[in-house]
Amino acid sequence: MLGGSFDEIEGRARALEADGYDGAATAETSHDPFFPLLLAARATEQLELSTGVAIAFARTPMTMASIANDLQLASKGRFTLGLGSQIKPHIERRFSMPWSHPAPRMREFILGMRAIWAAWSGEEKLAFKGEFYTHTLMTPFFDPGPNPFGPPKVMLAAVGDLMTEKDDRLCAAALLERPGNAGVAGADIVDRCKVGMAFQQSGGFRIGLLAVVEHFAHFDDLQVG
């Protein structure tokens, strides 16, 4: 995980890249998950950057699409938007946002973002109407235009059967968080992804394991107790 104070983020990101790490992620806990990634994007050239995860239902598809589009632009195509739903008490009482039918709502949230990105790229007029979200207005003043790096990849936290069974129109990856038994849980995730058709049809589909790994500046800093 890419954490620490804002004064440390850029140095940590550069160190991770120099030590051969493929990517780094942020979590939405006590700080916003996006600001550190912007700093890391400006400080690195190859490090893949992602949220692991950002809370979808604390925002709308439009606000999330805008943030993700900007990070994809700032990172020159290295950003993956990892999304999670959180739970009802946090969404309603901490974020003061609506909660209902989390799996169908998440599906619609992601489809709404993709419709917004498609409108910005000039592929189609914005005319998204769903059960939970409606986005039908996009004037030139608010349209950032096509992203030269394409839309961000989307990764969904694989929590529960319904959240995992998504087809390849939605996500490029599933994120397995804090499993009790990574092997058993991972096999179960693969089965559920197959049900959702993502695994068979999207050749680039990935399953990720969210693990907190401490990065040491020097090997001597690692002490095994």
N, C-alpha and C positions, 0 to 999 in steps of 0.2 A: 504494500500500500504506500502511496505517495502522500506523506503527511509532514507535520512540523509547521513551524511558523512560516509566514510569507517570505521572510528574509532567507529561509533555508531551502525553499522549494527548488529554485533554479539550480543550485549547487547539487542537491540530491538527485535531481533528474539527470544532470550532466554526468554524475558519478555512476548512476545506473547504466546509462548508455555506454560509458567508457568501459565498464566491467562486463559488458556483453549481454545485459538483460534485454529481452525482447520488448517488454512493455511495463507499464506502471498504471495503477488504478487509484482512484479516490473513492471515498465513501461519504454518503450524506448522513453525518452524525451531528457533531457539535459545530461543524463549519459547512459552508456551501461547498459542493463537490466540484464546481466548475472553475472557480477562480484559480485554484492551484494548477489545473490543467492548462489554462491559458499561459501561465508563467512557464510551465514545463515545455509547452509547445514552442515558445520563443527561444528556449535555451537548448533545444535538442534538434536533431535532424532525422533520426531513424527510429527513436523510441515510440512504440505504439502506446497510445493514451486512451484510457477509458474510464467511465464511471462504473463503480462496482458496489452499490448501484445508486442512481438518482431516483427520487420518489416521483413516479409519474403522476399520481393522483393529487399531488400537492400543486400541480400546474395544469395548464390546458395544452392540448396538442399544438396550438399556435405558439405559445411561449416556449415550449420545449423544442419545437422545430426551429425556432429562431436561434436559441442558444446553441443547439447542436450544429446548425449550419455555420455559425460563426466559428465554433471550435474546429470544425472540419476545415474551414478556410485558414484559420490561424496555424493549424498543425500541418497544412499541406496534404490533407488526405489521411492522416494517421489517427483519427478519432473514431472510437466506437462508443455509442450511447448505450450504456447498460441501464436497464430499467427494472424497478421493482414496485410492488403495489403498496407496501407497508400494511398496517392493519387498521381496522375501523376506528378504534379510539384515537389513534394518532391523526388520521385523515380528518375526522370530524372535530376533535377537540383541540388538537395542536395546530393544524393547518386551516381549520374552518372551511373545509371543502366537502363536497358530497361524496358519499360512499354507497355503493350498491353493486351487486353482480360483478365482482372484481375481475373474473376471467373474461366475460364478454366486454366489459368496459375497457380492459387492457387491450384486447384485440382491436376495438374501435379506436382507441387512443393512437395506436401505432398506425393503423390504416389512415387516420386523419392526418398524422404527420406526413405520411408518404404522399397523400394528396396535396398537401401544402408544398412539399419539396417539388413535386411534379409541376405544380402551377408556377413556381419560381423558375423552374428550368425551361418553361415555355411549352411543356408537353401537353398541357390541358388547362382549361379554365377551372378555377377553384369552385367546386360545387359539391362539397362533401356534406351529406346529411345522414346522420345516424340516430340511434336511440338516445345516446348520451351526449354527443358532441355534434355541433353544426358549424361549418366554416364555408361561407359562400361569398365573402367579400375580400377582394385583394386589389387595391388600386396601385397604380405605378409608384406613387410616393413611398409606399410601404413594401414594395417588392425589391428584394436585394438582387434579383436576377440569377442566372445560372451559376452554380458553384463549379469552378473549373476542375474540382477534385471529385465531383459527384456527391450524392447524398451520403451522410454518415451510415456506417453499419449499425445495426440495432441488435442488442443482446438482451435477453429476458431472463430474469431470475427464475430458475426452475423450482418453484415452491408449489407443490400440489399437482395433481394430475391435470386439471384443466388448464393451469398456467403453462404447462409443459407441452401440451398437445396443440402446437401451433404449426401452421403450414409455412412453406418457404416464401410466401409473400410477405411474411411479417418479420422474421428475424434471421440473422446470419449465425447466431450462436445461442446456446443456453448456458446459463451460469449456475453452477451448483454451489450453494453456500453452506459452509460449516456442516458437512455431512458426518453422521456418527460413524458410518463405515463407508469410506469413499468408494471401495470396490463394488459393494452391493448396491449402494445408492447410484453409482455411475451406471451400472448395468440397467437398473430400473429406469434411469433417465433416457438411456438409449431406446429402450422399448417404448417409452411414452412418446419420444420424438418420432419414432417410426409410425405410431398411430396417427400423429399429426402430419405425416407425409413430408416433414422437413428433412429428415435424414436421407431419404431415398432420392429426393428430387433436387436438392440444392447442393451441388457438389462441394461448395465451400462451407457447408454447415459445420460448426464446431461446438464442442462441449467443453466448458471451462470450469475449473475448480478454483474457487476463491479461497486463497490461503494467505495468511498474514506472515510475511517473511521479513525478518530484520536484516537490513543491509548494513554490512560492516565495512568501514573504510579500509581496514587492514585485517588480514587473516588472524593476526595475533589478538584482535579484539574479541574473537570468538572463543569463549571458554565453556567447555562442557562440564557440567556439574554432576 
